[in-house]
Amino acid sequence: MTNINSRRARQIRERQLKIRIALMIGIMITLILCLVFSIRASAKTDNSDMSPASKQYKSVMIYCNDSVESIAKEYYSAEYSSVDRLEDEIMSINHLSADSALIPGNYIVVPYYSI
């Protein structure tokens, strides 16, 4: 009887040891992955001068004598190949056609690039 109890107790201890080893391995793998990904994330967030500009959108109030062309000229940047391309994008974003009139006091959405 004591032989069966001691064997059972030894099996329980062995099972507990295996569980502890598996937990330790899991914790070590998790820590290693956290370390690797934190190093990669910090490498990607380097704010060097070579970082590309990000596209933003801005709500712009329309004033008297404003046109899509005048607004496009104001927000034009080198990321666009021409002012016409920016005009086309402004018209597309705001669902405007070539013959649409801009109403002073209303707002339109204008894309722009910021670094």
N, C-alpha and C positions, 0 to 999 in steps of 0.2 A: 504494500500500500504506500509506504513512504517512497519507494522507488518510482511509483507512478506519479506521486505528487511532486517529487524532485524533477522528474522528466518534464512534467507539465509546467513547472515553474521555470525551468531552463528554456523551454519553448517560448514562453511568454516573454522572458528577458531577451531572447534572440529576436523575437518579433519586434519588441520595443526598440532594440538596437538598430534593426533595419529601418524602422520608421524614422528614428532620429537621424540616421545617415542620409536617408532620402530627403528629409527636411533640410539638413545642412547643405546638401548638394543643390537643392532648389533655391535656397537663400543665396548661395554663392553665385549661381548662374544669374539670378535676378540682379544681384549687385554688379556683376560684370557687365550685364546688358545695360544697366542704368549708367554706368561709367562710360561705356562705349558711346551710347547715344547722347550723353551730355557733352562729351568731347566733340562729337560731330555737330551738335547744335551750336556750340560756341564757335566752331570753325565757320559755320554758315552765316552767323550773325556779325561777321567782321564788316564794319562799316568803312570800306575803303572808297576811294574816289572812283573806282571802276564799277561801282554798283549801278545797275540800270535804273532808269527813272520808272516810277510806278504811275499807272494811269489812275487819275482821280476824276470825280465828277463834281460840278459846282452848279448851284442854282443862281442864275444871273437875272437881275431885274432889267426889263426892257425900258429904255428911255426914248424920248422923241428922236426921230431921225435915225434910230438904230436899225440896222439890217443884219441879216445873218452874215453877210460878208464883213461888215464892220466889226461884229463880235468875233468872227473867226480870225480877223487880222489882229485883234487885241490878245487873243489867247493862243495864237499860233506859236509853235515851237519846232525845233529841228526834228522831233520824232515823226512829224508829218512830212510827207514828200512835197506838199504844196498847201497853200491856203484853201484851194478848191477842195482838197481831200478833207480838211477839217470842216469846211462848210457842208459837204455832203454828209459827214458824220453827225453834225449838229442837226441837220434837217431830218436825218433818219431817226435819231434818238427822240426828237420832239414831234415826230410824225407830221412834218411840214412838207408841203409841196413847193415847187418853184414859184407858184403864184400866191402863196400864203403871205398874208400881211402880219407883221409883228405889231401887237397892240401894246402901247406904252402902259406900264404899271404891271403887266403880266410878267411871269418868269419863264425862262427856258433853262434846260440843262445843257451845260457845256463841258465837254471832256478837256482835261489838261494833264500834263505830266509834271510830276514833282519828284525831286531827288531826295 
